[in-house]
Structure formats: C-alpha cells, structure tokens
Amino acid sequence: MLKFEILMGVPEMKKFWDDLCEKADNNKLGTDKKLFKKLVKCFNFLGNDPKHNSLATHEIKSLSDRYGMRIWQSYLESKTPSAGRIFWVYGPKRKQITIIGIEPHPEDKKASGYKKVKLSNLPD
C-alpha cells in the first residue's frame, strides 16, 4: 500500500493520464508504451517515498515562487536528451501528492528555463 495517494492536476494532467490509461486498457499504447511504464514506476516510487534516491527530488524555487506553493521536480528518466521530469506538490489533503506537470528537462543553464513550464491546478 502506498504511503501517499497520487492524484492528477486538472485539467491537463488528469486528461493526459486518463487518455494514457484508456490506451493501456485497450492495448493501444503504441509509442506511448515506454512513457506509460516509466510513469507507473515513477508514481510507485513517489507514492512510497517522495525522496527516493532514483527520483532525485528537489524543489524548483522559481516555480514555487511563481505558483505560491512548493513545487517539486522528480526524475522520470535520466541520462537521455531532454530527460522527462515530473512536477508535483503535496496535497491538496494530507497523504496526497498531485502531479501537476510532465515536461522535458528545462535547460538548466538558462535562467528562463522554467518560465516555459506550465502546470495544472490542484483538484478540489
């Protein structure tokens, strides 16, 4: 049993995840199969231990400042060009984590790298 319930931000992340799950249920993932497997693995790590070593979780201060809440980034993958990252927050309730974005890794060396990241809202 997971220590944290994993929720999807609205509307973008919820729609993205629901569509992906529907494809998986109908065995129609195609090119999304690798992504789906990575997300399931990542969500399991996150639900059990948000600070799991392989997630390399850390706060993104510029996003936290912009959105007015602590925004965390975890690795979806590493050592690949434009490696995927998930963005998440604790809540809205205790023992919940909400996934609010999935993006390729922003260009760290550019100050504006995280300005392009658009995040979903928390569910009610």
Sequence and secondary structure as in RCSB ss.txt:
>XXXX:A:sequence
MLKFEILMGVPEMKKFWDDLCEKADNNKLGTDKKLFKKLVKCFNFLGNDPKHNSLATHEIKSLSDRYGMRIWQSY
LESKTPSAGRIFWVYGPKRKQITIIGIEPHPEDKKASGYKKVKLSNLPD
>XXXX:A:secstr
  SSEEEE BTHHHHHHHHHHHHHHTT  GGGHHHHHHHHHHHHHHHH TT GGGT EE HHHHHHHTS  EEEE
S  SSTT EEEEEEE SSTTEEEEEEEEE   TTSTTGGGG    B   
